[in-house]
Amino acid sequence: MFFEWHENEIITSRLFFSRFSNAKRNTKKTGDQFRGIFFFHFLNGALAGIAFPYISIFLLHSVNALSLSLFGVVYGIILWTITLVPIHKPITGYSPWNHPLGHLPALASFSGHLVYGFALGLLVAIISQ
């Protein structure tokens, strides 16, 4: 999740705070930027979550809690690989593999996607029953 929050911070700053000078931007409330970061993070997760049940219908032969949660883990890995890794450096300027904070941000982000996918699979299984 570290990568996503960093990307959303950059996007929020560019979209909503770029019209202010640096002096005014520094005095802007931190809560305003946090709301933007949270909004984009929630939006991305919701859009991926909406797509999940439709994709699972086409790819899974047996739909139960175990298969959906395992597919959710795979879905989380795929999301991390195709949507996060390629865009992190162009947005933030930091490579996911050579981050100044080491490998912990990549591991935290990857772990977050595993938990997201597992929880999403369980949620879809509960709702579909």
SULRA-V922450 format. One record per residue. N is the residue number from 0. RES is the residue in one letter. PHI is phi in whole degrees, 0 to 359 (999 if undefined). Layout:
((N/RES/PHI) (N/RES/PHI))
//
This chain:
((0/M/999) (1/F/301) (2/F/299) (3/E/297) (4/W/295) (5/H/295) (6/E/298) (7/N/294) (8/E/296) (9/I/296) (10/I/298) (11/T/299) (12/S/299) (13/R/291) (14/L/283) (15/F/253) (16/F/245) (17/S/289) (18/R/282) (19/F/265) (20/S/291) (21/N/301) (22/A/296) (23/K/290) (24/R/295) (25/N/291) (26/T/269) (27/K/296) (28/K/297) (29/T/297) (30/G/299) (31/D/297) (32/Q/290) (33/F/299) (34/R/299) (35/G/294) (36/I/298) (37/F/297) (38/F/301) (39/F/293) (40/H/295) (41/F/295) (42/L/299) (43/N/298) (44/G/295) (45/A/293) (46/L/296) (47/A/295) (48/G/293) (49/I/293) (50/A/287) (51/F/304) (52/P/297) (53/Y/291) (54/I/293) (55/S/294) (56/I/300) (57/F/282) (58/L/258) (59/L/259) (60/H/275) (61/S/245) (62/V/252) (63/N/218) (64/A/299) (65/L/293) (66/S/295) (67/L/291) (68/S/289) (69/L/293) (70/F/295) (71/G/298) (72/V/297) (73/V/298) (74/Y/299) (75/G/298) (76/I/295) (77/I/296) (78/L/301) (79/W/297) (80/T/287) (81/I/264) (82/T/250) (83/L/256) (84/V/303) (85/P/289) (86/I/258) (87/H/296) (88/K/294) (89/P/299) (90/I/277) (91/T/261) (92/G/88) (93/Y/248) (94/S/285) (95/P/298) (96/W/269) (97/N/238) (98/H/284) (99/P/301) (100/L/270) (101/G/88) (102/H/269) (103/L/300) (104/P/300) (105/A/293) (106/L/293) (107/A/295) (108/S/295) (109/F/298) (110/S/298) (111/G/299) (112/H/291) (113/L/295) (114/V/295) (115/Y/302) (116/G/297) (117/F/297) (118/A/296) (119/L/296) (120/G/299) (121/L/295) (122/L/298) (123/V/295) (124/A/296) (125/I/294) (126/I/293) (127/S/283) (128/Q/270))
//
